[in-house]
Each structure stands twice: as C-alpha cells, then as structure tokens.
Amino acid sequence: DFLTAKNIMEKGEIGDIYKIESRVVGANGIPGAWRKEKAHGGGMVLDWGIHLLDQALCIGEGRKLISVYAELTNVTNEECDDGFRATLIFEGDLSMYVEVTTSNFIELPRWYILGENGSAEVNGEIVKVSDWENRDAVPILAGVGLTKTMAPRTDDTIKRYSLPEVDSRWTQFYENVFATLRGEEKQLITHDQQRRLLKLVDAIFESGTENKVVFFDK
C-alpha cells in the first residue's frame, strides 16, 4: 500500500497532491504486555506509529517539514498512548495526516490521497476529473433543503481507474543490504533518514503532551 501511494504521487496520477491521509485503525485496545508499559517502549507512536511516520517522511522526501501538530489518546490505557493523530505540513503546500487508533469500530481507508485532478483510495481506486468545464452539480438533499456545494460529481464528468501495480516484495530491503555490503548499490534506508524519523517521534510527543505546534526543519 505504501509503494502504491508513493507511485501515485511520483507519477502525477491525479495531478499535484495537496493532502495525504495515512492510518491504521483497530478496536481492541493495546494488545500484549510490553505495548502497555511506557518503560518498555509501549504506546502506539512507537509501535505502529513509527512505521507510518517513516513512510510519511519517505513520501515527503526532498521537502522541508515545516510543522507538526499531534494529539495523543489514552482511551483504553493511562500509562502510554493508545493512539495518536498528527498533521505534518511540508513545503510545497503538502499536508499529511497520520493516524493510529485502537478504539475505532468502523474501518477507514489505509491511504486517502487528494490531488488537483482527482482522488485515490488505497486499497480502492483512482477517480479523476474527465470534464472540468461541466461543473453544474445535481443538487442533493441536505437537512431540510437542497445543496450543490457538497453534491458528488456526476458520472459523465469523472472516470474511474484501477490502482497501479507495484513491485512490493518484502525481500527488497534485505537484497539492498546485501548489495550495499558488496559495493553494488547504495543504501536505501540511511542513518540520516532514521535520525530524522526519531526527531519526528520526539516532536510528536512534545506536541501531543504540550498541546502545541512544533516547528521542525528550522
């Protein structure tokens, strides 16, 4: 799913991307002993969150990360976070929303991507505008009246596409490590990337604990 989302962005499938949502949701609280214990690295920021945040930085690679704002949740556990929501603002008008929750009983998209010419849901489909000139929406009923503002586009002004296929073998990381040791390739995952990721994790905790925006790449 990550490589699919990255592919959509890099190939400009739906034009300039301005908003990306990435999330993992569950409904069983924090499982396991160590995940509930702060002293042992528990909490969802360090469990699932660190992977999603790593992916966010990879997608935003080459852009300055301007600011971070996060909310930590303690719905099912007081000692450490059982979920979080974070908004990352990158230069170039790119906003990324990252969410992990363990008390959500309705499934949400793993990735939801918004671009100037369409939207994409992973794992779902890509929907693009086919007729920008035809903007006259069919009104829908909202409350006690009709509205065009939130009416969906008509089928004759959009086209639906399947998601691109990507090579997503889990062995690729280890193959790269082996090839790097032999001097045949460059490291895909660098130490600088990981240092930046851990700095972002610190910013998530600082923002969520103190309820403030943290300015990142100064």
Backbone as CSV, one residue per row, in Angstrom:
resi,resn,N_x,N_y,N_z,CA_x,CA_y,CA_z,C_x,C_y,C_z
1,ASP,0.828,-1.214,0.000,0.000,0.000,0.000,0.861,1.262,0.000
2,PHE,1.965,1.249,0.755,2.859,2.410,0.783,3.469,2.670,-0.590
3,LEU,3.970,1.631,-1.235,4.591,1.799,-2.549,3.564,2.235,-3.595
4,THR,2.323,1.776,-3.457,1.261,2.208,-4.361,0.989,3.701,-4.193
5,ALA,0.882,4.146,-2.940,0.649,5.569,-2.665,1.812,6.408,-3.191
6,LYS,3.039,5.944,-2.970,4.231,6.657,-3.433,4.254,6.729,-4.963
7,ASN,3.842,5.637,-5.621,3.800,5.581,-7.077,2.804,6.594,-7.633
8,ILE,1.621,6.684,-7.015,0.588,7.627,-7.462,1.109,9.056,-7.389
9,MET,1.835,9.358,-6.313,2.349,10.711,-6.136,3.471,11.011,-7.122
10,GLU,4.422,10.090,-7.253,5.585,10.337,-8.099,5.222,10.434,-9.574
11,LYS,4.205,9.686,-10.002,3.831,9.678,-11.417,2.772,10.720,-11.748
12,GLY,2.329,11.472,-10.746,1.356,12.532,-11.008,0.027,12.007,-11.499
13,GLU,-0.382,10.840,-10.990,-1.622,10.204,-11.458,-2.842,11.117,-11.331
14,ILE,-2.880,11.927,-10.269,-4.052,12.782,-10.049,-3.631,14.251,-9.910
15,GLY,-2.544,14.615,-10.584,-2.066,15.991,-10.529,-1.305,16.269,-9.248
16,ASP,-1.082,17.534,-8.964,-0.358,17.919,-7.752,-1.118,17.464,-6.513
17,ILE,-0.443,16.740,-5.640,-1.049,16.246,-4.406,-0.994,17.336,-3.341
18,TYR,-2.117,17.580,-2.667,-2.114,18.579,-1.604,-2.469,18.007,-0.233
19,LYS,-3.021,16.775,-0.202,-3.383,16.182,1.097,-3.267,14.666,0.997
20,ILE,-2.596,14.066,1.984,-2.484,12.616,2.073,-2.862,12.197,3.487
21,GLU,-3.744,11.216,3.580,-4.109,10.643,4.879,-3.594,9.215,4.938
22,SER,-2.916,8.876,6.027,-2.378,7.532,6.231,-2.783,7.073,7.624
23,ARG,-3.403,5.902,7.713,-3.881,5.465,9.032,-3.926,3.952,9.160
24,VAL,-3.847,3.518,10.390,-4.111,2.128,10.759,-5.067,2.181,11.939
25,VAL,-6.192,1.471,11.849,-7.190,1.518,12.919,-7.478,0.125,13.445
26,GLY,-7.755,0.044,14.736,-8.155,-1.202,15.381,-9.207,-0.909,16.432
27,ALA,-9.738,-1.952,17.055,-10.825,-1.750,18.016,-10.650,-2.599,19.278
28,ASN,-9.421,-3.037,19.557,-9.191,-3.953,20.680,-8.269,-3.389,21.754
29,GLY,-8.080,-2.071,21.763,-7.161,-1.501,22.733,-5.731,-1.906,22.410
30,ILE,-4.829,-1.754,23.372,-3.435,-2.144,23.163,-3.258,-3.601,23.561
31,PRO,-2.868,-4.476,22.631,-2.644,-5.877,22.982,-1.247,-6.087,23.558
32,GLY,-1.065,-7.171,24.289,0.269,-7.533,24.763,0.736,-6.734,25.954
33,ALA,1.683,-7.299,26.707,2.148,-6.686,27.949,3.033,-5.460,27.711
34,TRP,4.129,-5.634,26.956,5.089,-4.527,26.821,4.492,-3.326,26.130
35,ARG,3.510,-3.547,25.228,2.926,-2.423,24.499,2.143,-1.477,25.417
36,LYS,1.786,-1.963,26.600,1.044,-1.137,27.553,1.959,-0.439,28.557
37,GLU,3.252,-0.745,28.507,4.182,-0.268,29.525,5.176,0.732,28.932
38,LYS,5.135,1.954,29.417,5.969,3.022,28.889,7.455,2.692,28.998
39,ALA,7.860,2.073,30.108,9.269,1.767,30.336,9.835,0.799,29.307
40,HIS,8.968,0.025,28.676,9.418,-0.965,27.700,9.128,-0.549,26.260
41,GLY,8.921,0.753,26.054,8.704,1.243,24.685,7.282,1.079,24.204
42,GLY,6.336,1.042,25.138,4.941,0.849,24.769,4.308,2.093,24.163
43,GLY,3.063,1.928,23.722,2.324,3.020,23.101,2.316,2.907,21.594
44,MET,1.302,3.472,20.981,1.112,3.316,19.545,2.036,4.196,18.696
45,VAL,2.546,5.285,19.258,3.508,6.081,18.490,4.742,5.243,18.175
46,LEU,5.226,4.498,19.169,6.431,3.696,18.992,6.149,2.320,18.407
47,ASP,4.905,1.868,18.446,4.576,0.546,17.911,4.237,0.652,16.418
48,TRP,3.021,1.040,16.088,2.613,1.204,14.692,3.016,2.563,14.127
49,GLY,2.981,3.582,14.987,3.176,4.941,14.511,4.509,5.182,13.851
50,ILE,5.560,4.605,14.393,6.886,4.892,13.851,7.013,4.449,12.402
51,HIS,6.285,3.391,12.024,6.316,2.920,10.636,5.568,3.890,9.716
52,LEU,4.407,4.360,10.154,3.624,5.296,9.346,4.335,6.633,9.211
53,LEU,4.986,7.061,10.288,5.730,8.323,10.240,6.951,8.199,9.330
54,ASP,7.593,7.048,9.343,8.708,6.784,8.439,8.244,6.874,6.987
55,GLN,7.094,6.276,6.698,6.537,6.334,5.342,6.189,7.769,4.957
56,ALA,5.671,8.540,5.908,5.321,9.940,5.623,6.564,10.737,5.230
57,LEU,7.667,10.526,5.948,8.900,11.234,5.622,9.456,10.777,4.278
58,CYS,9.298,9.492,3.960,9.760,8.997,2.660,8.962,9.624,1.518
59,ILE,7.645,9.737,1.698,6.810,10.349,0.665,7.126,11.837,0.521
60,GLY,7.437,12.486,1.645,7.764,13.913,1.613,9.247,14.183,1.438
61,GLU,10.017,13.151,1.071,11.471,13.306,0.950,11.821,14.395,-0.071
62,GLY,12.785,15.217,0.305,13.179,16.323,-0.563,12.435,17.610,-0.248
63,ARG,11.396,17.517,0.601,10.649,18.706,1.028,10.994,19.027,2.480
64,LYS,11.036,20.281,2.804,11.213,20.698,4.183,9.927,20.416,4.961
65,LEU,10.053,19.781,6.118,8.908,19.586,7.006,8.800,20.826,7.878
66,ILE,7.744,21.587,7.668,7.623,22.889,8.330,7.151,22.752,9.774
67,SER,6.048,22.016,9.971,5.487,21.952,11.324,4.790,20.630,11.582
68,VAL,4.632,20.338,12.876,3.983,19.108,13.333,2.998,19.474,14.440
69,TYR,1.773,18.946,14.328,0.827,19.077,15.430,0.210,17.713,15.696
70,ALA,0.232,17.276,16.957,-0.230,15.924,17.282,-1.149,15.920,18.498
71,GLU,-2.034,14.927,18.508,-2.879,14.634,19.668,-2.613,13.187,20.071
72,LEU,-2.330,12.973,21.345,-2.155,11.628,21.889,-3.429,11.214,22.598
73,THR,-3.838,9.963,22.474,-5.063,9.492,23.132,-4.745,8.455,24.195
74,ASN,-5.577,8.427,25.222,-5.479,7.444,26.305,-6.873,6.915,26.623
75,VAL,-7.523,6.379,25.615,-8.898,5.884,25.774,-8.921,4.599,26.592
76,THR,-7.989,3.695,26.326,-8.001,2.379,26.977,-6.807,2.147,27.885
77,ASN,-5.871,3.095,27.936,-4.662,2.904,28.723,-4.136,4.256,29.187
78,GLU,-3.825,4.383,30.479,-3.377,5.655,31.025,-1.863,5.812,30.991
79,GLU,-1.139,4.698,31.030,0.321,4.778,31.169,0.995,5.293,29.903
80,CYS,0.540,4.848,28.756,1.129,5.322,27.495,0.030,5.457,26.446
81,ASP,0.328,6.121,25.363,-0.695,6.434,24.360,-1.237,5.163,23.711
82,ASP,-2.561,5.125,23.523,-3.162,4.003,22.782,-3.566,4.431,21.376
83,GLY,-3.102,5.614,20.975,-3.348,6.113,19.628,-2.873,7.551,19.511
84,PHE,-2.842,8.046,18.286,-2.454,9.440,18.078,-2.955,9.902,16.719
85,ARG,-3.039,11.218,16.572,-3.347,11.868,15.299,-2.327,12.971,15.102
86,ALA,-1.709,13.022,13.935,-0.676,14.023,13.687,-0.844,14.643,12.308
87,THR,-0.689,15.950,12.236,-0.699,16.667,10.965,0.699,17.196,10.698
88,LEU,1.252,16.792,9.554,2.579,17.227,9.141,2.431,18.178,7.953
89,ILE,2.972,19.362,8.061,2.910,20.345,6.981,4.277,20.442,6.317
90,PHE,4.332,20.042,5.042,5.556,20.122,4.266,5.530,21.357,3.365
91,GLU,6.716,21.801,2.962,6.774,22.880,1.986,6.146,22.397,0.674
92,GLY,5.726,23.338,-0.142,5.071,22.973,-1.396,3.602,22.661,-1.217
93,ASP,2.993,23.164,-0.121,1.548,23.017,0.115,1.122,21.553,0.194
94,LEU,1.940,20.715,0.842,1.572,19.319,1.066,1.290,19.106,2.546
95,SER,0.078,18.615,2.843,-0.321,18.294,4.205,-0.498,16.784,4.323
96,MET,0.104,16.192,5.362,-0.059,14.759,5.605,-0.667,14.546,6.981
97,TYR,-1.700,13.708,7.010,-2.389,13.373,8.254,-2.108,11.906,8.562
98,VAL,-1.524,11.651,9.722,-1.164,10.291,10.120,-1.942,9.933,11.380
99,GLU,-2.588,8.774,11.364,-3.443,8.392,12.498,-3.288,6.910,12.828
100,VAL,-3.169,6.628,14.121,-3.246,5.261,14.631,-4.242,5.283,15.779
101,THR,-5.216,4.385,15.748,-6.181,4.303,16.838,-6.480,2.852,17.156
102,THR,-6.715,2.572,18.425,-7.023,1.197,18.852,-8.431,1.099,19.431
103,SER,-9.241,2.137,19.197,-10.627,2.115,19.695,-11.577,2.652,18.637
104,ASN,-11.372,2.216,17.407,-12.210,2.634,16.286,-12.949,1.415,15.750
105,PHE,-14.274,1.462,15.730,-15.075,0.295,15.366,-15.627,0.356,13.942
106,ILE,-15.200,1.364,13.173,-15.587,1.472,11.775,-14.317,1.569,10.938
107,GLU,-14.171,0.712,9.943,-12.976,0.688,9.102,-12.854,1.977,8.290
108,LEU,-11.643,2.481,8.191,-11.351,3.680,7.414,-10.271,3.352,6.388
109,PRO,-10.123,4.178,5.322,-9.121,3.873,4.296,-7.705,3.860,4.857
110,ARG,-6.893,2.886,4.414,-5.479,2.853,4.811,-4.767,4.110,4.302
111,TRP,-4.990,4.462,3.048,-4.473,5.695,2.452,-5.611,6.400,1.722
112,TYR,-5.669,7.709,1.859,-6.623,8.520,1.094,-5.852,9.722,0.579
113,ILE,-5.812,9.893,-0.746,-4.940,10.874,-1.374,-5.769,11.843,-2.211
114,LEU,-5.553,13.126,-2.019,-6.286,14.167,-2.739,-5.337,14.963,-3.622
115,GLY,-5.683,15.071,-4.904,-4.903,15.840,-5.854,-5.787,16.822,-6.595
116,GLU,-5.176,17.692,-7.374,-5.938,18.725,-8.070,-6.884,18.145,-9.114
117,ASN,-6.571,16.944,-9.637,-7.393,16.369,-10.702,-8.132,15.100,-10.308
118,GLY,-8.065,14.724,-9.031,-8.762,13.508,-8.636,-8.388,13.067,-7.234
119,SER,-8.903,11.902,-6.861,-8.663,11.327,-5.540,-8.310,9.858,-5.697
120,ALA,-7.609,9.307,-4.703,-7.256,7.890,-4.737,-7.415,7.294,-3.347
121,GLU,-7.943,6.072,-3.309,-8.047,5.332,-2.060,-7.275,4.026,-2.219
122,VAL,-6.358,3.790,-1.303,-5.560,2.569,-1.324,-5.955,1.755,-0.102
123,ASN,-6.486,0.587,-0.234,-6.683,-0.177,-1.465,-8.110,0.042,-1.964
124,GLY,-8.226,0.739,-3.063,-9.522,1.067,-3.617,-9.392,1.379,-5.087
125,GLU,-9.536,2.651,-5.449,-9.468,3.036,-6.852,-9.028,4.479,-6.965
126,ILE,-8.754,4.886,-8.209,-8.457,6.283,-8.522,-9.640,6.862,-9.269
127,VAL,-10.083,8.030,-8.867,-11.174,8.728,-9.548,-10.645,10.071,-10.017
128,LYS,-10.695,10.303,-11.342,-10.176,11.540,-11.927,-11.298,12.348,-12.578
129,VAL,-11.083,13.644,-12.621,-11.996,14.523,-13.345,-11.760,14.345,-14.840
130,SER,-12.830,14.128,-15.595,-12.709,13.995,-17.050,-13.245,15.224,-17.778
131,ASP,-14.036,16.028,-17.073,-14.644,17.202,-17.699,-14.673,18.344,-16.692
132,TRP,-13.626,19.194,-16.719,-13.551,20.307,-15.779,-14.583,21.395,-16.093
133,GLU,-15.023,21.453,-17.344,-15.948,22.521,-17.736,-17.354,22.284,-17.199
134,ASN,-17.716,21.019,-17.050,-19.059,20.683,-16.574,-19.067,20.696,-15.049
135,ARG,-19.365,21.838,-14.477,-19.321,21.988,-13.024,-20.720,22.101,-12.398
136,ASP,-21.738,21.964,-13.210,-23.098,22.151,-12.697,-23.571,20.859,-12.037
137,ALA,-23.415,20.779,-10.719,-23.766,19.566,-9.983,-25.270,19.416,-9.855
138,VAL,-25.688,18.156,-9.728,-27.092,17.859,-9.461,-27.328,18.026,-7.966
139,PRO,-28.271,18.880,-7.549,-28.471,19.138,-6.117,-28.844,17.865,-5.350
140,ILE,-28.382,17.801,-4.089,-28.762,16.703,-3.201,-29.477,17.288,-1.993
141,LEU,-30.231,16.440,-1.317,-30.959,16.870,-0.128,-30.024,16.853,1.071
142,ALA,-29.917,17.978,1.753,-29.088,18.081,2.952,-29.924,18.740,4.036
143,GLY,-30.309,17.962,5.034,-31.180,18.505,6.071,-32.564,18.767,5.504
144,VAL,-32.982,20.022,5.499,-34.324,20.354,5.012,-34.288,21.055,3.668
145,GLY,-33.101,21.144,3.056,-33.022,21.858,1.785,-32.122,21.159,0.789
146,LEU,-32.010,21.753,-0.391,-31.150,21.219,-1.441,-29.830,21.988,-1.476
147,THR,-28.745,21.285,-1.835,-27.440,21.932,-1.948,-26.655,21.363,-3.128
148,LYS,-25.914,22.242,-3.797,-24.988,21.815,-4.839,-23.551,21.748,-4.308
149,THR,-23.302,22.472,-3.211,-21.939,22.596,-2.701,-21.312,21.243,-2.406
150,MET,-22.024,20.352,-1.723,-21.485,19.058,-1.326,-22.004,17.916,-2.197
151,ALA,-22.641,18.257,-3.306,-23.152,17.217,-4.202,-21.994,16.526,-4.915
152,PRO,-22.056,15.208,-5.083,-20.980,14.498,-5.790,-20.975,14.847,-7.268
153,ARG,-19.836,14.657,-7.925,-19.765,14.852,-9.371,-20.595,13.800,-10.077
154,THR,-21.166,14.177,-11.199,-21.953,13.229,-11.985,-21.004,12.297,-12.747
155,ASP,-21.489,11.106,-13.084,-20.651,10.085,-13.712,-20.068,10.528,-15.052
156,ASP,-20.739,11.464,-15.726,-20.227,11.898,-17.028,-19.076,12.892,-16.911
157,THR,-18.698,13.284,-15.675,-17.589,14.228,-15.512,-16.385,13.583,-14.815
158,ILE,-16.453,12.285,-14.527,-15.338,11.596,-13.887,-15.069,10.268,-14.582
159,LYS,-13.858,9.737,-14.366,-13.507,8.394,-14.821,-12.836,7.648,-13.678
160,ARG,-13.084,6.348,-13.619,-12.535,5.521,-12.550,-11.436,4.619,-13.105
161,TYR,-10.337,4.471,-12.334,-9.192,3.694,-12.782,-8.744,2.740,-11.673
162,SER,-8.173,1.622,-12.085,-7.579,0.698,-11.121,-6.267,1.270,-10.612
163,LEU,-5.857,0.838,-9.441,-4.597,1.291,-8.872,-3.429,0.704,-9.659
164,PRO,-2.307,1.424,-9.746,-1.139,0.896,-10.456,-0.548,-0.297,-9.717
165,GLU,0.004,-1.242,-10.466,0.679,-2.375,-9.850,2.127,-2.005,-9.558
166,VAL,2.609,-2.387,-8.372,3.992,-2.085,-7.991,4.678,-3.353,-7.512
167,ASP,5.991,-3.377,-7.640,6.798,-4.494,-7.148,6.986,-4.296,-5.650
168,SER,6.355,-5.126,-4.847,6.370,-4.904,-3.396,6.859,-6.138,-2.636
169,ARG,7.893,-6.781,-3.150,8.469,-7.929,-2.450,9.107,-7.473,-1.136
170,TRP,8.786,-8.143,-0.037,9.318,-7.737,1.263,10.818,-7.992,1.363
171,THR,11.364,-8.806,0.457,12.797,-9.119,0.489,13.658,-7.997,-0.088
172,GLN,13.048,-6.983,-0.689,13.817,-5.919,-1.343,14.784,-5.222,-0.385
173,PHE,14.338,-4.995,0.854,15.197,-4.336,1.836,16.464,-5.159,2.073
174,TYR,16.301,-6.459,2.286,17.445,-7.315,2.599,18.355,-7.501,1.388
175,GLU,17.751,-7.531,0.207,18.550,-7.607,-1.013,19.423,-6.363,-1.155
176,ASN,18.867,-5.203,-0.779,19.629,-3.960,-0.858,20.767,-3.941,0.160
177,VAL,20.508,-4.435,1.374,21.565,-4.514,2.387,22.723,-5.369,1.877
178,PHE,22.406,-6.538,1.309,23.420,-7.454,0.778,24.202,-6.791,-0.358
179,ALA,23.478,-6.142,-1.280,24.133,-5.494,-2.421,24.985,-4.310,-1.967
180,THR,24.543,-3.606,-0.909,25.321,-2.489,-0.375,26.634,-2.980,0.217
181,LEU,26.575,-4.077,0.957,27.782,-4.647,1.558,28.778,-5.097,0.495
182,ARG,28.274,-5.498,-0.672,29.143,-5.921,-1.768,29.601,-4.738,-2.634
183,GLY,29.113,-3.523,-2.303,29.502,-2.346,-3.049,28.799,-2.192,-4.373
184,GLU,27.659,-2.855,-4.545,26.948,-2.837,-5.821,25.812,-1.815,-5.851
185,GLU,25.297,-1.440,-4.683,24.189,-0.493,-4.610,24.423,0.477,-3.462
186,LYS,23.625,1.561,-3.464,23.629,2.487,-2.349,22.533,2.091,-1.368
187,GLN,22.754,2.404,-0.116,21.794,2.093,0.935,20.453,2.759,0.662
188,LEU,19.357,1.983,0.674,18.019,2.562,0.509,17.576,3.262,1.786
189,ILE,17.861,2.654,2.925,17.491,3.219,4.225,18.762,3.734,4.877
190,THR,18.853,5.047,5.058,20.090,5.636,5.562,19.975,6.009,7.039
191,HIS,21.129,6.196,7.653,21.152,6.610,9.053,20.563,8.007,9.229
192,ASP,20.798,8.887,8.250,20.226,10.237,8.327,18.699,10.189,8.321
193,GLN,18.129,9.295,7.509,16.669,9.129,7.487,16.147,8.705,8.854
194,GLN,16.841,7.776,9.489,16.378,7.270,10.780,16.538,8.294,11.892
195,ARG,17.609,9.094,11.815,17.765,10.167,12.804,16.634,11.190,12.676
196,ARG,16.268,11.501,11.446,15.175,12.453,11.213,13.850,11.873,11.709
197,LEU,13.659,10.567,11.513,12.450,9.905,11.980,12.340,9.982,13.503
198,LEU,13.429,9.709,14.208,13.390,9.755,15.669,13.180,11.187,16.168
199,LYS,13.710,12.157,15.426,13.444,13.558,15.756,11.957,13.865,15.599
200,LEU,11.316,13.283,14.571,9.876,13.480,14.366,9.081,12.832,15.495
201,VAL,9.487,11.643,15.928,8.809,10.982,17.048,8.876,11.865,18.293
202,ASP,10.044,12.451,18.570,10.170,13.370,19.707,9.216,14.552,19.562
203,ALA,9.088,15.067,18.324,8.200,16.204,18.074,6.740,15.817,18.299
204,ILE,6.374,14.576,17.925,5.003,14.087,18.143,4.684,14.088,19.639
205,PHE,5.587,13.554,20.450,5.366,13.521,21.897,5.344,14.931,22.491
206,GLU,6.229,15.806,22.026,6.259,17.176,22.533,4.965,17.902,22.200
207,SER,4.510,17.769,20.963,3.280,18.438,20.542,2.075,17.888,21.283
208,GLY,1.975,16.546,21.358,0.818,15.937,21.990,0.756,16.177,23.481
209,THR,1.914,16.236,24.133,1.962,16.441,25.586,1.704,17.890,25.961
210,GLU,2.236,18.807,25.152,2.137,20.231,25.492,1.069,20.969,24.692
211,ASN,0.353,20.253,23.806,-0.720,20.839,23.007,-0.238,22.077,22.251
212,LYS,0.789,21.861,21.414,1.336,22.983,20.661,1.878,22.518,19.324
213,VAL,2.011,23.463,18.412,2.632,23.185,17.113,4.143,23.194,17.300
214,VAL,4.818,22.192,16.775,6.274,22.117,16.847,6.830,22.410,15.444
215,PHE,7.684,23.384,15.348,8.318,23.711,14.068,9.556,22.848,13.908
216,PHE,9.661,22.203,12.745,10.566,21.072,12.603,11.913,21.418,11.975
217,ASP,12.003,21.402,10.644,13.280,21.640,9.954,13.605,23.129,9.956
218,LYS,14.206,23.605,11.015,14.483,25.037,11.144,15.759,25.398,10.391
